[in-house]
């Protein structure tokens, strides 16, 4: 057996995910004051001036910073989304936000899959009883479940990145469902960010609870129901087949 064919050590498997968790823990205590709405408000003029002078560099730097924030689960993801709208407008700000968040999510997904995903998937596939039935049900409805956990506002983003990795979801399916699934919420918060100029002028704080307003929440819940429609159809038709 060649050295490249030898199984990787547990330390090497867990290292990427361990680094992410360690940086996330440190960042939660050290970066909270730097990645905040107050920090954006205090530095808004400097950011706008730099954007006007170096637009491409600002866009690339923003996307890179956003990827790092998401990949290492650092505090400030919501502020980063607002910043994308504030600096670049609704469009292309929403595209920058969604692209960066998706790339950061892919980093977490790959780290979790590398460390634990394959082993957990194999154990669930080899198990009997209810665990195997749950795994089989998820496998049969992966697209629907992936879109659902992205669309539901109460599912933590970090959790929605880890679960698919532990269940053996393919990378392509994870990336596509993440990009499209976070789009509605990103549109809402990017639009709030695009209006921050007026909020700053009034000395106010943006209303992030806007996503729970009926005219916004109901369409998102409608998309959630639509994402689960294939599951309902499969369940209903399956029961009909059993009754025959």
C-alpha positions in Angstrom: 0.0 0.0 0.0 1.4 3.4 -1.0 1.5 6.3 1.5 -1.2 8.2 -0.5 -3.5 5.2 -0.2 -3.2 4.8 3.5 -6.2 6.0 5.6 -5.9 9.5 7.0 -5.3 9.8 10.7 -8.2 11.0 13.0 -6.2 14.2 13.7 -6.0 15.1 10.0 -9.7 14.3 9.5 -10.8 16.5 12.4 -8.3 19.3 12.0 -10.3 21.5 9.6 -13.5 21.3 11.6 -11.5 21.7 14.8 -9.8 24.9 13.5 -13.2 26.3 12.5 -14.7 25.6 16.0 -11.6 27.1 17.7 -11.6 30.3 15.6 -15.4 30.6 16.1 -15.0 30.4 19.9 -12.2 32.9 19.9 -14.0 35.2 17.5 -17.2 35.2 19.5 -15.3 37.0 22.4 -12.8 39.1 20.5 -14.5 40.4 17.4 -18.0 41.2 18.6 -17.3 44.9 18.9 -15.5 45.1 15.6 -18.2 43.4 13.5 -21.2 45.3 14.8 -23.7 47.8 13.5 -22.0 50.5 15.6 -18.7 49.8 13.9 -20.4 50.2 10.5 -22.0 53.4 11.5 -18.8 54.9 12.8 -16.8 53.9 9.7 -19.4 54.4 7.0 -17.8 57.5 5.5 -14.4 55.9 5.2 -16.0 52.8 3.6 -17.9 54.8 1.1 -14.8 56.9 0.2 -12.7 53.8 -0.3 -15.5 52.1 -2.4 -15.7 55.2 -4.6 -12.0 55.2 -5.2 -11.4 51.4 -5.4 -14.7 49.7 -6.3 -13.3 46.4 -7.5 -10.9 46.0 -4.6 -13.8 46.9 -2.2 -16.1 44.3 -3.7 -13.4 41.6 -3.7 -12.4 42.5 -0.1 -16.0 42.5 1.1 -16.7 39.1 -0.4 -13.5 37.6 1.0 -14.3 39.1 4.5 -17.9 37.7 4.3 -16.6 34.3 3.3 -14.3 34.2 6.4 -17.1 35.4 8.7 -19.4 32.6 7.5 -16.7 29.9 7.1 -15.5 30.4 10.7 -19.0 31.2 12.1 -17.8 34.6 13.4 -20.2 37.2 14.8 -21.3 39.8 12.3 -22.9 37.9 9.4 -26.1 40.0 9.6 -24.0 43.2 9.8 -22.0 42.0 6.8 -25.3 41.5 4.8 -26.4 45.0 5.7 -23.0 46.3 4.7 -23.3 44.6 1.3 -26.6 46.5 0.7 -25.2 49.7 2.1 -22.0 49.7 0.0 -23.4 48.2 -3.2 -27.1 48.7 -3.2 -29.8 46.0 -3.6 -28.1 44.9 -6.8 -25.3 43.8 -7.0 -25.2 43.8 -3.2 -27.5 40.8 -2.9 -25.4 38.8 -5.4 -22.3 39.6 -3.4 -24.0 38.6 -0.2 -25.4 35.3 -1.4 -22.3 34.3 -3.3 -20.1 35.0 -0.3 -22.4 33.3 2.2 -22.6 30.2 -0.1 -18.8 29.9 -0.4 -18.4 30.3 3.4 -21.1 27.6 3.9 -19.3 25.3 1.5 -16.1 25.6 3.6 -18.0 24.5 6.7 -19.7 21.7 4.8 -16.5 20.3 3.5 -14.8 20.5 6.8 -17.6 18.7 8.5 -17.9 16.1 5.7 -14.1 15.5 5.8 -14.1 15.0 9.6 -17.3 13.3 10.5 -19.7 13.2 7.5 -18.6 9.9 5.8 -18.3 8.0 9.1 -21.7 9.1 10.3 -23.3 8.4 6.9 -21.8 4.9 6.9 -23.1 4.2 10.4 -26.6 5.4 9.6 -26.7 3.3 6.4 -25.6 0.3 8.4 -28.0 0.8 11.2 -31.4 -0.8 11.5 -34.8 0.3 12.6 -36.0 3.9 12.9 -32.6 5.5 12.3 -32.3 3.9 8.9 -35.9 4.8 8.0 -35.2 8.4 8.9 -32.0 8.4 6.8 -33.8 6.8 3.9 -36.7 9.4 4.1 -34.2 12.3 4.0 -32.3 10.7 1.1 -35.5 10.4 -0.9 -36.4 14.1 -0.3 -33.0 15.8 -0.2 -33.8 18.8 -2.4 -37.0 19.5 -0.5 -35.4 19.2 2.9 -32.4 21.3 1.9 -34.5 24.1 0.6 -36.8 23.9 3.7 -34.0 24.3 6.3 -32.6 27.3 4.3 -36.0 29.0 4.0 -37.1 28.6 7.6 -35.9 31.8 9.4 -35.5 30.0 12.7 -33.0 27.4 11.6 -29.5 28.6 12.5 -27.2 29.0 9.5 -24.4 27.0 11.1 -26.7 24.1 11.8 -28.0 24.1 8.3 -24.4 23.8 7.1 -23.5 20.8 9.3 -26.6 18.6 9.0 -26.3 18.0 5.2 -22.6 17.1 5.7 -23.5 14.5 8.3 -26.2 13.0 6.1 -24.0 12.6 3.1 -25.6 15.2 0.8 -23.6 15.8 -2.4 -21.6 19.0 -2.6 -23.3 20.2 -5.8 -26.8 19.8 -4.3 -25.7 21.5 -1.0 -24.2 24.5 -2.9 -27.2 25.0 -5.2 -29.8 24.7 -2.5 -27.8 27.1 -0.3 -27.5 29.7 -3.0 -31.1 29.6 -4.0 -32.5 28.9 -0.5 -30.9 31.9 1.2 -31.9 34.3 -1.6 -35.3 35.4 -0.1 -33.8 36.3 3.3 -30.7 37.9 1.7 -33.0 40.1 -0.4 -34.8 41.4 2.7 -31.7 42.2 4.7 -29.8 43.6 1.7 -32.7 45.9 1.0 -32.5 47.1 4.6 -28.8 47.7 4.2 -29.4 49.7 1.0 -31.6 52.1 3.1 -29.0 52.5 5.9 -28.1 56.0 4.6 -31.4 57.3 5.7 -31.3 55.4 9.0 -27.9 56.8 9.8 -29.2 60.3 9.0 -32.0 59.9 11.5 -29.7 58.5 14.1 -31.7 55.3 14.3 -31.0 51.6 14.3 -32.3 49.3 11.4 -35.3 47.2 12.1 -34.0 43.6 11.6 -37.4 42.2 12.8 -38.8 43.3 9.4 -38.4 39.7 8.2 -41.1 38.7 10.6 -43.6 41.2 9.2 -46.6 39.4 7.6 -46.0 40.8 4.1 -42.5 39.3 4.2 -42.8 36.3 6.4 -45.9 34.9 4.7 -44.3 34.6 1.2 -41.2 33.0 2.8 -43.5 30.5 4.6 -45.2 29.9 1.3 -41.9 29.0 -0.2 -41.3 26.6 2.7 -44.6 24.9 2.1 -43.8 24.7 -1.7 -40.4 23.1 -0.9 -42.2 20.4 1.1 -44.9 19.8 -1.5 -42.9 16.9 -3.2 -42.6 15.3 0.2 -46.3 15.5 0.8 -47.1 14.1 -2.6 -44.7 11.2 -2.1 -46.2 10.5 1.3 -49.8 10.7 0.0 -49.2 8.5 -3.1 -47.2 6.0 -1.0 -50.1 5.6 1.3 -52.5 5.2 -1.6 -50.3 2.4 -3.0 -50.3 0.7 0.4 -54.1 0.7 0.4 -54.4 -1.0 -2.9 
